[in-house]
């Protein structure tokens, strides 16, 4: 199961690099050792939380066109939310 999370992290980062997402901000909770990165492109935002800076423990969260939160379980989840958001412009 850890390999799936690691590969999701790799796929997401390759895709956001290809699209041109930018890192808007990064915060680290030193007590829990969790880093939260905020990425954006145009009007689309999503978050990555990584525990111990380990890709195996990364979780992604984005929002659909209506502002509802979506837990990203696959690259397709992120891409669907992104293209729906961009199509609303």
C-alpha positions in Angstrom: 0.0 0.0 0.0 2.9 2.4 0.7 4.0 2.0 -3.0 0.7 3.4 -4.1 1.0 6.5 -2.0 4.6 7.1 -3.2 3.6 6.7 -6.8 0.6 9.0 -6.3 3.0 11.6 -4.9 5.3 11.2 -7.9 2.5 11.3 -10.4 0.9 14.4 -8.9 4.2 16.3 -8.8 5.1 15.4 -12.4 1.7 16.6 -13.5 1.8 19.9 -11.5 5.2 20.6 -12.8 4.0 20.0 -16.4 0.9 22.3 -15.9 2.9 25.0 -14.2 1.5 25.1 -10.6 3.3 27.3 -8.2 3.9 26.7 -4.5 2.0 29.5 -2.7 3.0 28.7 0.8 4.3 26.1 3.1 3.8 25.6 6.8 5.2 23.1 9.2 3.7 22.0 12.4 6.8 21.0 14.4 4.8 19.3 17.2 3.2 16.8 14.8 6.0 17.0 12.2 3.5 17.7 9.4 4.2 20.0 6.5 1.4 21.5 4.5 2.1 22.9 1.0 -0.4 25.1 -0.8 -0.2 25.0 -4.6 -2.2 27.1 -7.1 -2.7 27.7 -10.8 -5.1 30.5 -11.9 -8.1 29.9 -9.7 -7.4 26.3 -8.7 -5.8 25.5 -5.3 -4.9 22.3 -3.6 -3.0 21.2 -0.5 -0.5 18.5 0.2 0.1 17.3 3.7 3.3 15.3 4.3 4.2 13.7 7.6 7.9 13.6 8.3 8.5 15.0 4.8 7.9 11.4 3.5 6.1 11.0 0.2 4.6 7.7 1.5 2.6 9.7 4.0 1.5 12.5 1.7 -2.2 13.3 1.4 -3.8 15.7 -1.1 -6.9 17.8 -0.8 -8.5 20.0 -3.4 -11.8 21.7 -4.1 -14.4 21.3 -6.8 -16.0 24.1 -8.7 -18.5 24.6 -5.9 -16.0 24.8 -3.1 -16.6 21.3 -1.8 -13.5 19.6 -0.5 -12.3 16.5 -2.4 -9.8 14.0 -0.9 -7.4 13.1 -3.8 -7.1 9.3 -4.0 -5.7 9.3 -7.6 -4.3 11.7 -10.1 -7.6 11.5 -12.0 -9.4 13.0 -9.0 -7.1 16.0 -9.0 -7.2 16.4 -12.8 -11.0 16.2 -12.9 -11.4 18.9 -10.2 -8.8 21.1 -12.0 -10.3 20.9 -15.4 -13.9 21.5 -14.0 -12.6 24.6 -12.2 -10.7 25.9 -15.2 -13.7 25.4 -17.5 -15.7 27.7 -15.2 -13.5 30.7 -16.1 
